[in-house]
Amino acid sequence: MRTRFLMSGCLALLVTGCASHQAVPLPGSLHAGSPSVVQTGKQPIQWTQFLWGGSTTVDDDTRIITGPDGRMWYSDANGSQIIRMSMSGARKLFPLSYNGGTLFNPEQMTVGADGNFYILPFGVPLVGVVTTSGVLTTFPVPSGDVSYLNGITKGPDGNVWFVEQKHVAKITPSGVITEYPFASGDTTNSQGAITTGSDGNLWVTEPANTLLTQVNPTTGAMTSVNIGCQGYSVVSAADKNLWVNCSFDLARVTTGGAVTTFPTGFTMNPQPSSLAVGPDGNPWFAVSSNNVIGEFNTLTDQMTIDYPPNAFNSDYALTAGPDGNVWALDSGGEIDVYIIKIITVTPKNLTFAHGALMQSITVSENGATSWTAKSSKTSVATVAQGSPADVFNVTSVAAGKAQITVNDGKGNSFSISVTVQ
């Protein structure tokens, strides 16, 4: 089971020692089938894992994203490939090379308006464009400038925008690259991140200068805000604010430039891919130095800290999956899937003194409003819909044991035990 800690956004949370973790067996033979990762069984399965299938060494600036085909895609820089994973863990590897065999080492990646992947190689003045069938085309950067741990994103103008050491740049679907020098004069921005803000502009971090820079997508004009910390990641959340990973803090920045910081209590791993918008619209972050994932509730200013299943791995990258779960790639070579919409039923056990008695059970699940229930042995107990919709009535029939399983429309289920004496 995951271990969760809540804290106010204005207070630090210090965690020492070990927490309990749910150890989920890794699948030996991964195969397609299920449309999403779901919870099954008597107790809620709140984490599950898949083998990532890449090279032996996991790069700490890899990226995992949802592809245009509704599957998970992630980069394997050390293996010179990108990897596709189905919702049930089936993998396909796509080796990348160019110029007759030169290996292409993918780092940051995003999906463009044309449905292709746009990928930055580490320290090479190129942008790679890869189709979902694995065909790579490379485009040289005109100035020869390079990206290292820099970010890339689809812009509001239909182009893909990315960060270099000396420039913020864009590439059109036809491969035309335009570069804009940093107005600050920065020439060593090797960890700048980028996102599209709710104001329709691009926003770029300049960690060394403690700046968050607004970029007009039409003109390339820049306006900077000093956020007072080194921002290594930036996203635009559902609250329409920008959220920045500042190592020890999360910074909330309005598009008007107002800055509020919230200490996490952890030393956050300063990588562009360690901050993402979750399926609930809140900012989620990986704290890889402490092996946790956190969420910041923008309505309550409250953080929730979750421990992944393996106490010895660090989550390097995370993203919202198309199934409503959070998917993360960890240092041990696994894909950690955090199942957000947990279904529970109370009470977990029912005992009847004899037949012809009735007791009620209540279902709880965020984001769901209807469920079905079935008895494993109707000769022992039956179940029927009650009122309201989250209530089911269980009626004893005869002595014996049975299970009542409640299902939602997505495939999550929870079972309770019934004993009739």
N, C-alpha and C positions, 0 to 999 in steps of 0.2 A: 504494500500500500504506500502511496506517497505520503510524506510527512509535510504538513503545511504550517506555516507561521504567518500570522497577520501582524501588521504594525501600521501605525499612523504614518502618513507620508512625511511628517515633520520630525520623526524620531528615527534614530539609527537602530538597527537590529544587529546584534552581534551574536553569532552562532559559533559555539565551540563544541568539540566532541563529535560523536557519530550519531546519526539519526537512523531510524529504521527505513529499510528500502524493500521494495517488492522485487524479488528476483524472478524474472520471467524467462523461461527456457527459450533459447534462440532456436528458430526453426531450422531444421537440418536441410530440408528441401523446400525452397520457397516457390510458390506457384500462384498464378492468378486465380481469381474467382470472385471474392467478395468485393463489392464496390467501395468499401471503406473499412477502416479499422474500428471495430465495435467492441463493446463490453459484453461478455457472456459469462455465465456461471452464477454460483450462489453469492459470492462476494464480488463487489465491484473491482474490475481490473482497471486501475487508473493509469498504468503505464504498460506499454508493450514495446518490444524491440525487434528490429530486423538487422541482419548483417548487411553492411553497406556495400560490400562486393568490390571495393576499389583496391588500390595499392596497399602495401603493408603499412606505410606511414601516412597518417591523416594530416594534411596540411592545415595549420591553424587559421588560414584565411580562405578556406573553402566556402562555398555558398550553396545553399539548398533553396529551391524555389518551386512553385507550382507551374508546370508547363502549360502551354496552350491546349494540350490534349487531356488535361485533367489529371495528369500523373505527376509524381515528384521527380525533379531533375536536380542533380548536384554535380559540382566540379571535383575532379581528382587531379590536382596539379602534378603530384609526384608520379601518377600513372599516365599523364598526358591523354586524358580522356574525360568525357562527361558520362554520367550514368543516369539511366531512366529507371524508376521504380514504380510499380503499380501500387494500388492501395493495399494489396495483400502481401507486398514484399518481393514480388517477382522483379528481377533486374535484367537490364540489357546494357552492355558497355559499348561506347562509341569512341574508339581511338581517334585522336586528332593529330594530323600532320599537314605540312604545307611545303611548297617549293621542293617537291620531289622527295620528301622524307624528313624534313626538319620537324622535330617534335614541337607541338603547341601545348604549352602548360597553362591550362585554364585556371583562373582565380575567380574574380567577381563576375557574375552573370545576371542578365535580366532578359525579359521577353519584350521584343519590340512590337510596334503596331502591325508589322507584317507577319507576326506569329513565329518569327525566328528568334534564336538565342543570340544575344550580343554579349561577347565575352572579352574580358581584359586579360592578356597574358602578363606574367610577372616580369617587369623590367624590359619589355620588348616594345618598340614603337609601332604597334599594330592594334587593330580591333578585329576580332574574329566574329564572323557571323555563321551560325550553324543551324541547319534545318533539323526538324524532328527526326529525320532519317539519318542524321549524322554527317551530312555533307558540309565541309568547312570552306569558307571563302575568307580571305584576309584582306584588310585595307590598311595601307601604311599611313601613319600619322604624319602630316605634312611637315611639322616643325622638328620631328624626331624626338619630341618629348615622350616620356614614358609614365606608366602607372605602376605602382607597387602594391600597396594594400588599399588602393583607392576604390571608390564606389562607382556604380553605374546604375542608371534607372531610365525608364521610359518617361519622356517629358510630355508636357501638356500640348505640345505642338506636333505630336506624331513622330518626332525624332527621338533618338536615344542619346542621353547626356551622360558624360563621364568625367572623372577628375584625373588630371595629370599632376605632375610635380609643379609645373609652372602655369598651367592653364585649366580652365573649365572648357570642355569641348562637347560638340554634338556631331552625330553621324546620321545622315538621312537614310531612308530605306534603300536608296540607290547607291549608298556608299560614299557620299560626299562628306568630308570632315571639315568642320570649322572650329577654330580654337580662339579662346578669349583669355588674354593674360590676366592673372589676378590683379585686381585694382590695388591690393595691399602691397604688391611687389613680391609676394611669396614665390620662391623658386624651388622650395624643398618640401612641398606638401605631399608626402608619401603615404599619408593615412587619411586623406580627406574623403568624407562620405557625401552622398547627394540624395535628395528626394524632391518630389514635387509638392509644394505647399498648397493649402486650401485657397490661397490667393492667386493661383495660376502661375506662380514663379518657381524657379528652381532654387533650392537652398543647399548650400555647400558648407561643410565644416573646414576650418583652417586651424587644426589643433595647436600648432606652434605659436599662433598669434591669438589664441583663445577667441576666435571669431566665428560667427555664423553668417555667411554671406548670401544675400538674395541676388539672384541672377535673372534678369529679364529675358525670357526665351526668344523674344523678337529681336532685341538689339544687343544682348549680351552685357548690358549695363549692370554694374554691381553696386550694392549698398550693404555695408557690413554692420553687424551688431556684436559688441563685445559681451560675451556670455560669462566671462570670468572663469572659465575652465576649459580644459582641452577636450574638445568634442570629437569623438572617434566614430560615432554613428549618429544618424539622424533619420527620423521617420515623421510622417504627418499622420496623426491619429484621428479617430472619429470625432473628437472634440474640436477639430479644426486647428489645433495647436501643433507646433513642432516639438518633438521630444528628442533630446540629445543625450547620448551616453558619455558622461564625463568622468569615467573611471570610478570615482567614489560616489558620484551623485547622478541623479537624473535631472536634467534641466528642462523645464517647460518654457517654451519661447513662443509668444504670440507672433502673428505675422506683422504686428505693429512694433515688435522689438522688446516687449516687456518680458523679463526673465525671472523665473522662480526656480530654485533648486531644492531637491529632495534627497537627503542622504539615504543611501541604501544600507549602510553598515557593512558593505562588502567592498573588496577591491575588484571592480568589474573588469573583465577582460576587454581591453581597448581594441576591438576589431570591428570593422565596418559592418560585418554580417551578424553581430551579436545583439542587435536590436531590431525588432520587427513589430508590425501591427498584427495583433492576434485576430482570430475570427470574430471576437466580440468588439473589435474596434479599439481596444486598449493597447498601449505599448507593452510588449513583452521583452525581456532581456535575459541573456545568458550571463551567469557569473561563473565563468569556467574555473577561476582560481579557487572557488569554493564548491564546485560541482552542484550548482543549483540553477533553476530557472525562476524568474520572478515576473509578476504582472503588476502593473500600476493601474488601479481603478481611477479613471479620470473624474468620476462623479463624486467619489468619497475621499480622494487623496489617500487611499490605503493601498499598501503593498501586500501581495501574497507571495510567499516564497515556497517553492516546491523542490523537493529533492528527487532527482532522477533515480532509476532503479539500481544503477551500479555506482557504488561509493568510490570507485577508483578512476572513473573516466570524467572528462570535462566536455561540456557541450560547447562546441565552437560556433555553430550557426543554427539559426532556427527560422521558421516561417509558418504561416497559416496554411494548412492543407485545404483542399477542396471539400474534404469530408467534415470540416468544422473542428478538426483537431490541430494541435501544434506539433510540428515535426522538427526534430533537431538532429544534427549530426555530431557525434561525439568523438573524442580522441582515441577511444578504444576500437573504432571501426564499426560502430553500430549506428543505426538510425533509431533514435528514441522517439516514440510517439506518445504524447500526453493526451489522453482521452478526456476532453473537457466536460462533455455532457454526461455526467454519471447518473445512472438510474439506481434508485434504492427503494426498498419496500419495507415498511414497518407494520407490525413486528416481524422479525425474521423467522420466528417459529410459532406455530399454533398447536395447542393441545386441547382436545375435546374429551370430556368425560364419557360421552357415548354419542350415538347417532342422533340426527335430527336437531342439532344445535347450529347456531350461526355466529360467526365472528367476522369482523371487517379488517381489511388490510388497506394501507394508504401508500400511494406511489408518489415519489418525489423525483423530479428531473427538470433541470433548467432548460427552457426552450421547447418543451414538449407539452401538449395539452390533451393528448388522447393515447390510450394504451389498450392492449388486449391481454387477456389472461386465460391460461389453460391448465387443467389438472392432469397430472401424469396418470392418475388412477381414479376415475370417477366412481368406482365402486367403494372408494374410501371417503372421498370428499369432492364436491363440485364447487365451481366458482362462477359468479355472475357479476355483471356490471352493476355498481351501486350509484349513489348520487352524493356529491358531485362526481365528475369524471375520474378523479384520482382515487376513488374508493371502489373496492371490489368486495363482494360478500362471499365468504367461504362457508359452505354448509357441510357438516359431517354426515356421512352415510352409514358406514359400518367400521368395525375395528380394523386397524391397519395403518400403514404409512404411505404418504403420497407427497408429491411436490407440486406447488403452484408456481408457474413461471409467467412472469409479466414481461411483455415485449412492447417496445415502441415501434414506430413506423420505419425507423432507420436500421434496426437490426440489433440494438442493444437489448439485453435481457437481464432479469434478476429473478432468482428462484428462492422460495421459502419452503421450509419443511412443515408438514402437517402430520400429526399423530392423533389417531382416534383410538381411545382405550376401550 
